[in-house]
Amino acid sequence: MERAGDAFTLVTPEDHEMVRELEKIMGQKLPKLTLEDYDYSVAAPAKPVVSQRPPRQTLAARGVKVISRPASRFQQNHRTGNK
């Protein structure tokens, strides 16, 4: 069953190249409409940066006691170049 209707796409200035490519593929210009009483000069508010996951807790925050110890002989020799 074939359906008929209108389709509307909202685009931003960044979409200009994509719209031109679509018009090229379709072989015709897409009608462009503007809304009355809409201030097109106002930019959208910046989106806050949201981390994908919460920050990792430090070992101390997880209750793990960290004990420092001297470097192994391999690490000491590697750092100084001694063999």
N, C-alpha and C positions, 0 to 999 in steps of 0.2 A: 504494500500500500504506500503510495507516494504522498508525502505531506508537503504543504506549502506554508510559508510564514516568513517572518522577518528575523534576521540575526543581527545583533549589535555587538561590536567589539570596542572596548575602551583601550585606547593606546596612549602612550606617553611619547615625548619627543625622542626618547631612546629607541622607540619601535619604528622609527621612520624607514630605516633600511629594510626591515622585515616587511612592512606594508608595501614598499616599492617592489620587492621580490614577488609578493603575492599578486600584485597587479600585473606584473610581467607574466607570471604563470597563467593567470586567468585571461590575459589578453584584453583587459579593460580596467579602467580606473574605478576604485571603490569610492562611493559617495562619502563625503566628509561633512559632518554636521557639528555645529557648536551649540552649546546650551546658552540660552539667554540668562542674564543675571548671575553668571558664574565667573568668578575672578580667576582666570587662567594664569595670572602672574604669581599666585601664592604657591610656594613649594610645599610638598608633603612633609610632615614632620619626620625627622630622622628616626629610624628604627633603633631601639636599644640593642646593644650587642648582648646576646644571651649565650652562655656557655652550654655546650651539649651535655656536659656532665659536671657534677660538682667538683671543686678542687680536691685533690688528694690530701688526706690528713698527714701530718708529719708523724714520724715514729713516736715521738714523745706524746703527741696528742692521742695516739692509739694505746698508750701505756707501755710501749716497748722501751726497755732500758738500753741505751747505746753505750757500749764500752769501747773506748779507743785503745788501740794496741799498736805496738811498733810495726813498721812495715816488715814484710818477710825479707829474707836474704835476697831472693830473686828481684824483688822490687827495689831494694837498696842498690844492688849491682846494676840494674837496668837504668836507674836514674843517673848514676854517676858514670856509666859506661865501663865499669870494672867487670872483669870476667873471672 
